[in-house]
């Protein structure tokens, strides 16, 4: 694997950025936009997915990076849960939910692969 020089090169961060923009688009729709609490919470959670990857990249160790990646993964799960609430409130249709949910699942798989890679390449103390 080639050495990653900056967090923008990380595939899971790129996909998380895509997710965050999708969530912002979905939550700008009229009904969703009026539910300030859910709108703001799902936006924060989606942003947290990408921001924790970036922050963890500069954490200084594989162990610390892994900790941030796990937070990112949890935030992706939070987004998935909030998508169901948005569906139940009829802010989203099934296709919109599925697009965002699938993107979260893809991100979590990429994060899991990166965590596995980091663990396999940890330097002994």
C-alpha positions as CSV (number, residue, x, y, z in Angstrom):
1,X,0.0,0.0,0.0
2,X,1.4,3.4,-1.0
3,X,2.0,5.9,1.9
4,X,-0.9,8.3,2.4
5,X,0.4,11.8,2.7
6,X,-2.8,13.7,3.6
7,X,-6.2,12.7,4.9
8,X,-7.9,13.8,1.6
9,X,-6.4,10.7,0.0
10,X,-8.2,8.3,2.3
11,X,-11.1,6.6,0.5
12,X,-13.3,6.5,3.6
13,X,-12.8,10.2,4.1
14,X,-13.7,10.9,0.4
15,X,-16.9,8.8,0.8
16,X,-17.7,10.5,4.1
17,X,-17.5,13.9,2.4
18,X,-19.9,12.6,-0.2
19,X,-22.2,11.4,2.6
20,X,-22.1,14.8,4.4
21,X,-23.0,16.6,1.2
22,X,-25.8,14.2,0.5
23,X,-27.2,14.7,4.0
24,X,-27.0,18.5,3.6
25,X,-28.9,18.2,0.4
26,X,-31.6,15.9,1.9
27,X,-32.0,18.0,5.0
28,X,-32.5,21.2,2.9
29,X,-35.8,19.9,1.6
30,X,-38.8,21.8,3.0
31,X,-40.2,19.4,5.6
32,X,-36.8,18.1,6.8
33,X,-35.4,21.6,7.0
34,X,-38.2,22.7,9.4
35,X,-37.3,19.9,11.9
36,X,-34.3,21.9,13.3
37,X,-33.3,19.3,15.9
38,X,-33.2,16.3,13.6
39,X,-31.7,18.3,10.8
40,X,-28.9,19.7,12.9
41,X,-28.2,16.3,14.6
42,X,-27.9,14.3,11.4
43,X,-25.8,17.0,9.8
44,X,-23.4,17.0,12.9
45,X,-23.3,13.2,12.8
46,X,-22.5,13.0,9.1
47,X,-19.8,15.7,9.5
48,X,-18.4,13.8,12.4
49,X,-17.8,10.8,10.1
50,X,-15.4,12.8,7.9
51,X,-14.0,15.0,10.6
52,X,-12.9,12.1,12.9
53,X,-11.1,10.5,10.0
54,X,-9.2,13.7,9.3
55,X,-8.5,14.3,12.9
56,X,-7.4,10.8,13.5
57,X,-5.0,10.8,10.6
58,X,-2.9,13.4,12.4
59,X,-3.2,11.8,15.8
60,X,0.4,10.5,15.8
61,X,0.0,6.8,16.1
62,X,-1.9,3.9,14.6
63,X,-3.6,3.2,18.0
64,X,-4.9,6.8,18.2
65,X,-5.9,6.9,14.6
66,X,-7.9,3.7,15.2
67,X,-9.7,5.3,18.1
68,X,-10.8,8.1,15.9
69,X,-11.8,5.7,13.1
70,X,-14.0,3.9,15.6
71,X,-15.7,7.2,16.5
72,X,-16.2,7.8,12.8
73,X,-17.8,4.4,12.3
74,X,-20.1,5.0,15.3
75,X,-21.2,8.3,13.8
76,X,-22.0,6.6,10.5
77,X,-24.3,4.2,12.5
78,X,-25.9,7.2,14.1
79,X,-26.6,8.7,10.7
80,X,-28.2,5.4,9.7
81,X,-30.5,5.4,12.7
82,X,-31.5,9.0,12.2
83,X,-32.3,8.2,8.6
84,X,-35.0,5.8,9.8
85,X,-36.5,8.6,12.0
86,X,-36.5,10.9,8.9
87,X,-38.3,8.1,6.9
88,X,-40.8,7.6,9.7
89,X,-41.5,11.4,9.8
90,X,-41.9,11.3,6.0
91,X,-39.0,13.6,5.4
92,X,-37.4,11.1,3.1
93,X,-38.7,8.4,0.8
94,X,-37.4,4.8,0.7
95,X,-35.0,5.5,-2.2
96,X,-33.4,8.5,-0.5
97,X,-33.0,6.5,2.7
98,X,-31.4,3.6,0.8
99,X,-28.9,5.8,-1.0
100,X,-27.7,7.5,2.2
101,X,-27.9,4.2,4.2
102,X,-25.9,2.3,1.6
103,X,-23.2,5.0,1.6
104,X,-22.9,4.8,5.4
105,X,-22.5,1.0,5.0
106,X,-19.8,1.4,2.4
107,X,-18.0,3.9,4.6
108,X,-18.1,1.6,7.6
109,X,-16.6,-1.2,5.5
110,X,-13.8,1.1,4.3
111,X,-13.2,2.1,7.9
112,X,-13.1,-1.5,9.1
113,X,-10.5,-2.3,6.4
114,X,-8.4,0.6,7.4
115,X,-8.6,-0.4,11.1
116,X,-7.5,-3.9,10.1
117,X,-4.6,-2.5,8.1
118,X,-3.5,-0.3,10.9
119,X,-3.6,-3.1,13.4
120,X,-1.6,-5.4,11.2
121,X,1.0,-2.7,10.7
122,X,1.4,-1.6,14.3
123,X,4.9,-1.1,15.5
124,X,5.7,-3.0,18.6
125,X,6.4,-1.0,21.8
